[in-house]
Structures are given as structure tokens and as C-alpha cells.
Amino acid sequence: MRIILTGGGTGGHLMPLIAVARKIKEKVPEAEFFFIGPKGNLENDIMGQENIPIKNILTGKLRRYFSFQNFIDLFKIPVGIIQSLWLLLVLMPDAIFSKGGSSSFPVVVAGWLYRIPILIHESDSNPGLANSMLGKLSNRVAVAYPEAEKYFPAAQVVLTGNPLRENINKGDARRARQFYGFSESKKVIYVTGGSQGAKSINDRILRVLPELLKKYQIIHQTGEYNIGEVNRMAGEMGFKIGHSGYCTAAFIKENVEDVFAIADLVISRAGANTISDIAANNKPSILIPLETSANDHQKMNAYSLARIGGCIVLEENNLGEHMLLQKIDDIMEDENLRNKLSKNIGTFYHPEAANKIAEGILGMIKK
């Protein structure tokens, strides 16, 4: 049995592919996997750890707005489809599992032309342009939000939630405390902009860092391109990284479950995968949606949770230093509020998501 995984660009796209592949491997140990997608360090790192061979293709982004990049991508997309047609002909897979998005577009189109069974997964409450199109070419569509079901044919869509690594909510707070050198006397805040980081969140945290560190300890995932600047600015303020109750990392993957275990509050973008990680750990959160996210999906994700009392949403364009500090203190100093946020976001956790998707892929192959 051979299965193609496709997607890429962010950890939010790649980690669910791994979670489902592991589940399939449990059920069918002889199953083979290949990843087809764009070239990138994150793809090489994550797939390499799983010993999944990588085949790179050109991909182009599908945009709903005018951009000169659209003209360049118009050439990349057909080239990517031709490359995918060749790779699928050589590999002859039994099924394709797509995390969706523009990175998987050429592979799904090529798979559809070959009539290979395809399952795509939509993480967000409002599907992007690529998945809206790919859903019409797929045999099955798995969605994370009930709101997304209406965008796909009822006969092929199923609500599964987001597939996560099995150990994501099995962290050890004591181990994290030892690793980061944190004391038990101060609460911990985990700040993350996702696998790529978020410069605007980094900048706002740095502006209030002196006030925050008087009361709290902070683990800050900055993103690979931002860590140098964050460390430099923190140093200029007199904070020695790792010795002032303030620890930074470009991307946390080895012990992220321990980070969630120790965190009393998570401040994050509103990417679907990060939200699912937060929900799996029942953590209070402040979500700051990316204003420029495709189809405004991060804002819709965040407000979908806010409506059930599962998070606090702060919009990036109106986020002042005083407001951020006030919201952090409101949550940290009010145990009832923390408990309410923890309980409500937990309803978004779907522990069987990876298993359901794995069963769906295997079901397509058996047919």
C-alpha cells in the first residue's frame, strides 16, 4: 500500500499529515508514504524525522486579490501539475491525503486526472480558494469546524476535528520547569505565532516585556526569521535569555507538549492547528488573528471559539500595550475566568480525528 501526502508551507499543514500517517502505519505496518510538495526546510525537517521520502514540485498560490505574483504563479501551477502527473505515474499510489491549500493543488489535480482516491482535510471554519476547488475533485472531505461543512457536498463531507500528535496533551510541567529553569512561584505564559512566527505579536510582547516579567515567566516561540531580532531587543532591555524568566525559541517541536503542560496562558495566532493544540490541553488563551490571512480564516476561527466562551480575541489593528496587559492580568488573576476558558475550549478537542481520517483513507482504498 502506497499513500501520497501533500500540503506544506507551515507546521499547521505538515503535522496533521504526520499524525494521520502514524495512525495508518499502526493499522497497516507495511504502508509506504511519500510527500509531494514545495521545497522547504520545515518540510525536510518534519518529513525527514519520519523517514518519509520527499518529492518537490513547483506550486503557486491562488489569490482572491490582485497581485503581480499571480502572473508568475500562473506559470508555476501548470508546471507543478505536469511534475505531479509524472511523479504519480512513477509512484502509482493507492490514495492521496491532502492537507489542502495551494501547495497541494497540483498533486490533487493530477490525482483526480488519474482517478486516484483523494481525501482532503480542511482545518478552518471558512475554506480557502484552493480547498473550495479541490473539494470538488476529492472523494472525501474531512473538516475541523461544523461551519465548514456547508461548503462541500453533503455526501462526501464529515466532521472530524484536526488530527494531532497523540502526545500533544501528555506533557510534563515539572520537566518543562527544569528545562527552562522556571520557578513554581510565578505563572507561565506561552507566546507563539505558529511555526513561522508572528512579528507583530513579537513586537507587542517586547514592548510590555518589562511589565510582564515582574509577574510572569514567558516561553516565546518567535519564528526562525525573527529570533535574532527578538533576542537582541530583549538583551538591550537588560534581559538575559534563559536567565530572566524569559526563554525564546525559533520553533518548538521536541518538547512542545511540556510547554503546554506548564503554561497558564497561551497567547497565539488563530491558526487551526495551534487552536487544536490549545484545546487538547484545555488552556486559557488570547488569540490574535492574522489580519491578512487568506479569506479572513484566522479571524473566523477565533470568533467561532469566542462565541462559545472558549477564548479571548484581540484584533491586531487595535491592540495597544495597555489593552494587552489588562487582558493578560484579567485572565491570570481570575481563576474562575481561567477555568471557564479552559472548559469551553476543550469542547473543540477531537481526540479521534487522526483515527477517523486514517479510516477514511483506508476505506477509499478498499473500495
N, C-alpha and C positions, 0 to 999 in steps of 0.2 A: 504494500500500500504506500502510495506516494502523495503527499499533500503540499501544495504551494501556499506559503504565507506571503501576504503583501500588505503594504502600508508604509509607514515610515515618516521620518522628519522629527518626531518628538517621542519621548518616553511614553506619553499617553497613548500613542498608536502602537508602539512596539511591545510594551509589557503585556497587554492583553493577548497578543499573538502567542507569546511565550506561555502564558497561563493556560491557554486552550491547548497548545501543542503538548504540554506536560500531561494534561488530562487524557488526551488521545493516546499518548505513549503508555499511560497506565493501563488503558483498555486494550491497546494493540501494540505490544512491545516492538514488533517488527516494523512499525510505521516509520517512513522516511519523510523528512521535511526539507524544503528548500525555500529560501527567502528571495523574492524578486522585488526590487525597489530601487530607490535612488541611492547614490553613493554618499556615505556619511560616516563620521567617526562613531556616532551613537549606534547606528545600525551595526557596524563592525564589532563594536564592544559587546552589545547585548546579544546578538546572534552568535558571536564567537564564543561567549561563555556557555552557550547551549550546544555548541558544535554543530550548528545549522549552517550549511553552505550558503553563500550569498552570490546572487547573480544581479549585477547592476544594469539598470536601463535609464534612459533619459525620461524625465517626467516634467510636465508643465502644469502650472496652477490654473485652475478655472476661476475666473474672477467675474463678479457681477457688476464691477465698476470699471471705468476707463483707466487703462494703464498702458504705457508703451511696452511694458513687459509682456502684455498679451500677444503682441505681434511676434515676439521671439518664441513664446510658448506654443504658438500655433504650429511652429515647425517641430518643436520638441515632442509634442503629443503623438503625431503620426509616426515619428521615428521610434518612440517608445513602444507603440503598438506593434510595429514591424519586429523590433527586438524581442518583444514578448511572444509573438507568434513563433519565432524561431526557437526560443527557449522552451516553450510549452511543447513544441513538436519534438524536441530532443528529449525532454524530461518525461513526457507523457503522464501527467499526474492524474490521480483518481478524483481529486477535488481541489478547489481553491477556497481558502479562507481569507477574506479581505477585511482589513480594519477600516476600509473606506478612505475617502479623501482623494485629492488629486494624485498622490503618489501611487495609488493602486489603480488608477483609471485605465492605463494601457493594458495592465495584466487582466483585469476583469473583462475588458472589451475583447481581448484576444481569446480568453477562456470561453466567452459567450459564442464567438465565431466557431470554436472547436466543439461546442456543446458540452463542455466540461461542467459538472455540477459546481455551483458557486453559492457560498453563504457570505453575506456581508454583515458587519456589525456597525450600528450607529450609536455613538456614545452620547450625543447631545439631544436636548429636547426639541431642537429645531434643526433638521438635517441641512447640511451644506449642499451646494450645487452639484458637486461630484456624486455624493451618495443619492441624491434625488434622482439622478440619471442612472446610476449603477443599480439601484433597486429594481429598475425595470428589466435589467439583464440578469438578475440573480434568481436562483431557485428559492432561496430563503433569506429572510432579513431578521436579524436579532436587534432589539432596541433596548436602551437603558432607561428611558423615560416613557411613561404612558402617553405623554403629549406627542411623542414622535410616531405613534402607531398610525395616526390618520394620514401620514404622508406616503404610506406604502400600501400595496394591495393587501386586503384583509386576509386573503387565503395563504399568504406567504410570510406574514409578519408575526413575531412572537416577542413578548416582553421577557427579557432575561436578566436585565441589570448589566453592570460592567464586570467582565471577568478580571479577577485579581489574583495575585500570588497567594498561595494558601497560607503563608506565614505572615501576611501583612498585619494581622492583628494579634500576633503571638510574640510581641516584643517584650523585652525585659528592661524595666525602668532602672533597676539597680545597675545593670550592666552599662546602660547609657550614662548614668550618673558617674560611674567610674571612668568611662571612656572620655567624657567631656570635662571631667574634674569639677562637676557641679555639686553644690551643697544641697541638703534637704530643706534648708530654711527659706529658700526663695522659689517661687513658681517659675515654670519654664514656658517660653513662647517659641514655637517653631514657625519661622517665616520662609515661605517658598513661592517662587514664581513659576514652578514647574521645571521640567528638565532643562529648558533653555534659559530659565531665569526671567526676571522682570525688572528692568532698570528703574522704572518709575516707582515700584514698590521698594526697591533697594534704596533709592534716594530719599523717600519719605521716612523709612526706618532710620536711616543715618541721621536725618535732621532731628529726630526725637530720641536718638540712642542714649545721650547722657541722662535724660529723664527716665527712660525705660530701665537702664541698668542700676538705678538707685533701688528699684523694687524687684526686678525680674532678671532671670537668666535667659539667654537667647541663643538658639541654633538657627543659623541663617544660610539657606541654600541660595546662592547668588546667581547661578548660571556661569558657564565656562567663560564667556566673554566679559563678565562683569567682576569676577572675583578680585582681580588685581586692583581695580579702582576702589572697590569696597574696602579691601584691606588697607589700602593706602590712606583713605579718608578716615577710617577708624583709628589708624595709627596717629594721624595728625591730631585727632581729638584726645590722644593720650591713652587709648585702649589697646592693650596688647592682646592680639588674637589668641584665644585659648587660655588666657590667664586673667580675664576681667569679667568672667561670666558671659563672655561673648565668643562664640565659635562660628566660623564660616566654612563653607564647602562649596565647590562649584556644582557638584551633583552628588547627592547621597543615594547610594544604591545598596551597599553592602549591609548597612545596619539601620535602614530607614524604619523598619518595624520597631526598633528600640527607641528611635526618635519620637515616633508616635506614642509609644508607651509612656515616655517621660513628659510629653507635652501637656500642659494645662490649657493651652490655647493655640490654635493654628491660624496664621494669617496667610492667605493664599489667593492666587488667581482662581478662576472658576472653571478650570478645565475639568472635563468629565471624570478623568481618571483620578485626579487629585481629590476631587469631591468624594469619589467612591472610597478612596483610602481613608479619608477623614470619617466617613460614615461607618466603615468597617471597624474603626477604633472608637466610635462614639465620642468624638472630640468636639468641644465648642469651637466655633470658627468665625472669623471675619473674612468674607470673600470680597475681593476687589476685582471685578470683571475687567478683562481687556477691552478697552473701548473700540479697538479696531478689529476684533475677532470676526471671522467670516460669518455673515448672516446674523451678526449680533448674538451668536450662540452662547457665549460665556455669560452675558447678562441674563439671557433667558434661563440658563442652567441655575444661576444664583437665585433669581427671583422665584423659580419653581420651588426651591428649597425654603426660601424665606416665607412663602405663603403657608407652609406647614410649620413655621416656627423652628426651622432646622439650622438657621444661620443668621448672622447679621451681614447685610450688604452695604458696602460703602462704594460709591461711584468715584472713579479715578479723577474725573474732571472737577469734582467738588470736594476733594479730600485734603483738608487742611491739617496742620500739625495738631492743633487743639482738639479737633474732632477725633482724630485717630487716637490720641492719648486718652481722651474721655471714654471712647468706646472700649478700649482695652481695659481701663480701670473698672468700667461698669461691669464687665464680664468677670474679671479676676476677683473683684471684691464682693460679688453677689453669687453665693453658692447655689441659690435657687435658680438663678438665670443660667448658670453653667449646667446644672442638671437638666433643665428644660431643653436647652440647645442640644445637649448630648443625647437625650432620649429621642427627640424628634428627628435628628439627622440619622439616627440609627435605623429608622424605617426605610431608608434608601439603600441599605446594605442588602445585597442579594448573594448569599454565600454559595449558591448553586449555579451561578452564572456561567462559569467556565465549563462546568459539567454539562449544563444544558446545551451550550453551543457545541461542545465536543460530540454529544449525542446527535445533534442536528447534522453535523458534518458526516458522521459515520452513517447516519440514516440515509443521506443522499447517495452515498457510495453503494450501500446495499441494494438500493433500488435499481 
